Amino acid sequence: MKKILKFGGSSIANGERIKNVVSIIENALNSTHEIYVVISALQGVTDALIKIGIEVRDGRYTETSLQSILDTHADVIMQLGLDTDMDLGTIFKQLSSELAKHIPRCPGASVDFNMWNDELLSFGELLSVRILSAFLRSKQIDAELLDARKVVITDSNYGNAYVHYQKSYDRIRSYIMNRSRLQIITGFLGANEYGKGTTLGRSGSDYSASIFGAALNVDEIEIWTDVDGILTANPKFVTGPSSISELTYEEAMELAHAGATVIFPPTMIPALYKHIPIVVKNVFRPELPGTRISEDRSLQGDIAVGLSSVSHVSLIRMQGAGMVGVKGINARLFTCLADKGISVMLVSQAFSEHSTCFALKPEETDLAQMVIDDEFAEELKAKYIDSILVKHDLSLVAVVGEGMQTTPGIAGVIFEVLGRERINVEAIAQGSTMRNISFIVGDMDVKRAIQALHRRLFETVYR
């Protein structure tokens, strides 16, 4: 049986946690599994590097920030009893030199800066794989590090690169073919066809695990994190949510896109097309089964599997009598937004076509409003379209589950619960599969909404 084992930053935050990870790796090897290991940067390191990049961009960088990252890695090396040098000095001199070259330029948010920032962020994973592979070798496990930039080919969308799957799969297979050592692989990283380093988006190490799993045709991808799998709701909102035992790929994607942070949404794509199950497990309680994500599952009479949410979103509403029956209004609306790189999280339209609204990140609302005003200048001037309305301080909530497709009246149950709580709903969207019912409420109401829905859907018998 072949497996990918992926460990996140919280799993390798310090020496003790790395020892725990090594125990899990040893158990997998002793079970005659052929395994490959993908890891993130040490906990907090990527955030610290992002902060340094912003300081460099804004001309505020001091070496204190870099020293803190050096101290973090030096402490872990000492806790593990490794060689205190391990070439860290060389690596940090290289990093310091890169920073020094960019400080006087103060490059701002340019393409060059984004490219350089991805190079900066790569140091987190390059350091963590070096430490873990060295510690494994000290335990007589023949391990070597693999810089994923050698084999994962992407476009040049720095910060959130698109992976060229087939080219990457071919390179991964060619690289692995004649290697017998245990591969400790950098998550999060790739490179474009010119060899310039890219990153796959925050939490992209999950995605890396799925890419390598698909390339190597493994039997299972294990995502090791610090919770007991994917939960029925955010534990910040609900006391004692349950761990979901099984999910389909589609359910997992819906939950992840709507704010569930345990797994990175693109992770499902390579696994889905290769039919490889993903298992999300707790590194601190490895005996628990966790959550298994696969092609299908037994519904066992359940209605929904989970609730997820995204807080602090904004809603833009475009309405007017001149929109009714006019062809191409929505095409123009969403094309002009896409051309400016503005991502839309939810769309809701009245049947009369008199009104269309959509949710987006609050930092994009000013640009979105400007773009819409420009695109529909003539219609706004002629009063065919009213002034664009913007509302802030809202939250998107999603109720997800395959069982909702065969449950009459489930939408009525959801909105009855919200009505009893006197929670106003700003917008509603439901996919044709009925797998996801999403709606917008105020930030001040989101916790109460999720608590009430969780009680109704997961803590009582549906009638």
Backbone hydrogen bonds, N-H to C=O, Kabsch-Sander energy under -0.5 kcal/mol:
donor,donor_aa,acceptor,acceptor_aa,energy
3,K,34,E,-2.6
4,I,220,E,-1.9
5,L,36,Y,-2.9
6,K,4,I,-0.5
6,K,222,E,-2.9
7,F,38,V,-2.4
8,G,224,W,-1.5
11,S,8,G,-1.0
12,I,8,G,-0.7
12,I,9,G,-0.8
13,A,10,S,-0.8
18,I,14,N,-2.0
19,K,15,G,-2.2
20,N,16,E,-1.8
21,V,17,R,-2.2
22,V,18,I,-2.4
23,S,19,K,-1.8
24,I,20,N,-1.7
25,I,21,V,-2.3
26,E,22,V,-2.8
27,N,23,S,-2.4
28,A,24,I,-2.0
29,L,25,I,-2.4
30,N,26,E,-2.7
31,S,27,N,-1.1
32,T,29,L,-1.4
33,H,28,A,-1.9
34,E,1,M,-2.3
35,I,33,H,-0.7
36,Y,3,K,-1.6
37,V,183,Q,-2.4
38,V,5,L,-2.6
39,I,185,I,-2.4
40,S,7,F,-1.8
43,Q,9,G,-1.3
45,V,42,L,-2.3
46,T,42,L,-0.5
48,A,44,G,-1.9
49,L,45,V,-2.5
50,I,46,T,-2.6
51,K,47,D,-2.2
52,I,48,A,-1.9
53,G,49,L,-2.5
54,I,50,I,-2.1
55,E,51,K,-2.4
56,V,52,I,-2.7
57,R,53,G,-2.5
58,D,54,I,-2.3
59,G,56,V,-1.1
60,R,55,E,-3.4
61,Y,55,E,-0.9
65,S,62,T,-1.0
66,L,62,T,-0.6
67,Q,63,E,-2.3
68,S,64,T,-1.8
69,I,65,S,-1.3
70,L,66,L,-2.2
71,D,67,Q,-2.6
72,T,68,S,-1.9
73,H,69,I,-1.9
74,A,70,L,-2.5
75,D,71,D,-2.5
76,V,72,T,-1.7
77,I,73,H,-2.4
78,M,74,A,-2.1
79,Q,75,D,-2.5
80,L,76,V,-1.7
81,G,78,M,-1.1
82,L,77,I,-2.2
88,L,85,D,-2.7
91,I,87,D,-2.2
92,F,88,L,-3.0
93,K,89,G,-1.9
94,Q,90,T,-2.1
95,L,91,I,-2.4
96,S,92,F,-2.7
97,S,93,K,-2.3
98,E,94,Q,-2.2
99,L,95,L,-2.3
100,A,96,S,-2.5
101,K,97,S,-1.9
102,H,98,E,-1.0
102,H,99,L,-0.7
103,I,99,L,-1.7
106,C,102,H,-1.4
106,C,103,I,-0.6
110,S,108,G,-1.8
114,N,110,S,-2.4
115,M,111,V,-2.5
116,W,112,D,-2.5
117,N,113,F,-3.0
118,D,114,N,-1.8
119,E,115,M,-1.5
120,L,116,W,-2.3
121,L,117,N,-2.6
122,S,118,D,-1.4
123,F,120,L,-1.4
124,G,121,L,-1.2
125,E,121,L,-0.6
126,L,122,S,-2.2
127,L,123,F,-2.0
128,S,124,G,-1.9
129,V,125,E,-2.5
130,R,126,L,-1.0
131,I,127,L,-2.0
132,L,128,S,-2.7
133,S,129,V,-2.4
134,A,130,R,-1.7
135,F,131,I,-2.3
136,L,132,L,-2.4
137,R,133,S,-2.0
138,S,134,A,-1.8
139,K,135,F,-0.8
139,K,136,L,-0.9
140,Q,137,R,-1.8
141,I,136,L,-2.5
142,D,140,Q,-0.6
143,A,141,I,-1.4
144,E,182,L,-2.6
146,L,184,I,-2.7
148,A,146,L,-0.8
150,K,147,D,-2.4
151,V,148,A,-1.6
152,V,148,A,-3.0
153,I,151,V,-0.7
154,T,191,A,-2.2
155,D,162,Y,-1.9
158,Y,156,S,-1.9
160,N,157,N,-2.0
161,A,199,T,-2.7
164,H,153,I,-3.0
165,Y,163,V,-1.1
168,S,164,H,-2.2
169,Y,165,Y,-3.3
170,D,166,Q,-2.5
171,R,167,K,-2.0
172,I,168,S,-2.9
173,R,169,Y,-2.6
174,S,170,D,-2.2
175,Y,171,R,-2.5
176,I,172,I,-2.6
177,M,173,R,-1.8
179,R,176,I,-2.2
180,S,178,N,-0.5
182,L,142,D,-2.8
184,I,144,E,-2.7
184,I,182,L,-0.5
185,I,37,V,-3.7
185,I,183,Q,-0.7
186,T,146,L,-2.1
187,G,39,I,-2.6
188,F,204,G,-0.6
190,G,198,T,-2.1
191,A,152,V,-2.1
192,N,196,K,-2.5
193,E,154,T,-0.5
195,G,192,N,-2.3
198,T,190,G,-2.6
200,L,188,F,-2.0
204,G,201,G,-1.8
206,D,203,S,-1.3
207,Y,203,S,-0.5
208,S,204,G,-2.2
209,A,205,S,-2.1
210,S,206,D,-1.8
211,I,207,Y,-2.5
212,F,208,S,-2.7
213,G,209,A,-2.3
214,A,210,S,-2.5
215,A,211,I,-2.3
216,L,212,F,-2.3
217,N,214,A,-0.7
218,V,213,G,-2.1
219,D,2,K,-2.3
220,E,2,K,-1.1
221,I,277,P,-2.3
222,E,4,I,-3.2
222,E,220,E,-0.5
223,I,221,I,-0.6
223,I,279,V,-2.9
224,W,6,K,-3.2
224,W,222,E,-0.7
225,T,223,I,-0.6
225,T,281,K,-3.1
229,G,227,V,-1.0
232,T,242,S,-2.3
237,F,234,N,-2.1
238,V,234,N,-2.1
244,I,230,I,-3.2
245,S,243,S,-0.5
247,L,292,R,-2.5
249,Y,294,S,-1.3
252,A,248,T,-2.4
253,M,249,Y,-2.4
254,E,250,E,-2.4
255,L,251,E,-2.5
256,A,252,A,-2.5
257,H,253,M,-2.8
258,A,254,E,-1.4
259,G,256,A,-1.6
260,A,255,L,-2.6
267,T,264,F,-2.2
268,M,265,P,-1.6
269,I,266,P,-1.4
271,A,267,T,-0.9
272,L,268,M,-2.9
273,Y,269,I,-2.0
274,K,270,P,-1.3
275,H,271,A,-0.6
275,H,272,L,-0.9
276,I,271,A,-2.6
278,I,293,I,-2.5
279,V,221,I,-3.0
280,V,278,I,-0.5
280,V,291,T,-2.9
281,K,223,I,-2.3
281,K,279,V,-0.6
283,V,225,T,-3.1
283,V,281,K,-0.6
285,R,282,N,-1.0
288,L,285,R,-2.0
291,T,280,V,-2.2
292,R,245,S,-2.5
293,I,278,I,-3.6
293,I,291,T,-0.5
294,S,247,L,-2.3
294,S,292,R,-0.5
302,D,299,L,-2.4
305,V,400,V,-3.1
306,G,400,V,-1.7
307,L,232,T,-2.7
308,S,398,A,-1.9
310,V,396,L,-2.4
313,V,394,L,-3.1
314,S,360,L,-2.9
315,L,391,K,-2.8
316,I,358,F,-2.7
317,R,389,L,-2.9
318,M,356,T,-3.1
319,Q,317,R,-0.5
320,G,354,H,-2.1
322,G,384,Y,-2.2
323,M,320,G,-1.8
324,V,321,A,-1.1
326,V,323,M,-1.4
327,K,325,G,-0.5
329,I,326,V,-0.9
332,R,328,G,-2.4
333,L,329,I,-2.5
334,F,330,N,-2.7
335,T,331,A,-1.8
336,C,332,R,-2.3
337,L,333,L,-1.4
338,A,334,F,-2.2
339,D,335,T,-2.4
340,K,336,C,-0.6
340,K,337,L,-0.9
341,G,338,A,-2.0
342,I,337,L,-2.4
343,S,341,G,-0.5
345,M,359,A,-2.8
346,L,359,A,-0.8
348,S,357,C,-2.6
350,A,355,S,-2.1
353,E,350,A,-1.9
356,T,318,M,-2.6
357,C,348,S,-2.9
358,F,316,I,-2.0
359,A,346,L,-2.1
360,L,314,S,-2.1
364,E,361,K,-1.8
365,T,362,P,-1.3
368,A,364,E,-2.5
369,Q,365,T,-2.9
370,M,366,D,-2.1
371,V,367,L,-2.7
372,I,368,A,-2.5
373,D,369,Q,-2.5
374,D,370,M,-1.9
375,E,371,V,-2.6
376,F,372,I,-2.6
377,A,374,D,-1.1
380,L,376,F,-2.7
381,K,377,A,-2.3
382,A,378,E,-2.1
383,K,380,L,-0.9
384,Y,379,E,-1.9
385,I,379,E,-1.5
386,D,319,Q,-2.9
389,L,317,R,-2.4
391,K,315,L,-2.7
394,L,313,V,-2.0
395,S,441,V,-3.5
396,L,310,V,-2.9
397,V,439,F,-2.8
398,A,308,S,-2.9
399,V,437,I,-2.5
400,V,306,G,-2.4
400,V,398,A,-0.5
401,G,435,R,-2.4
404,M,303,I,-0.7
404,M,401,G,-1.2
405,Q,402,E,-1.7
406,T,403,G,-1.0
407,T,404,M,-1.1
410,I,407,T,-1.4
413,V,409,G,-2.0
414,I,410,I,-2.3
415,F,411,A,-2.4
416,E,412,G,-1.9
417,V,413,V,-2.2
418,L,414,I,-1.8
419,G,415,F,-2.1
420,R,416,E,-2.6
421,E,417,V,-1.4
422,R,419,G,-1.5
423,I,418,L,-2.5
424,N,422,R,-0.6
426,E,424,N,-0.5
426,E,440,I,-3.1
427,A,440,I,-0.7
429,A,438,S,-2.9
431,G,436,N,-1.4
434,M,431,G,-1.5
437,I,399,V,-2.3
438,S,429,A,-3.1
438,S,436,N,-0.6
439,F,397,V,-2.3
440,I,427,A,-2.3
441,V,395,S,-2.4
443,D,393,D,-2.5
445,D,442,G,-1.7
446,V,442,G,-0.9
446,V,443,D,-0.7
447,K,443,D,-0.5
449,A,445,D,-2.5
450,I,446,V,-2.5
451,Q,447,K,-2.4
452,A,448,R,-2.3
453,L,449,A,-2.4
454,H,450,I,-2.6
455,R,451,Q,-2.2
456,R,452,A,-1.9
457,L,453,L,-3.0
458,F,454,H,-2.5
459,E,454,H,-0.9
459,E,455,R,-0.9
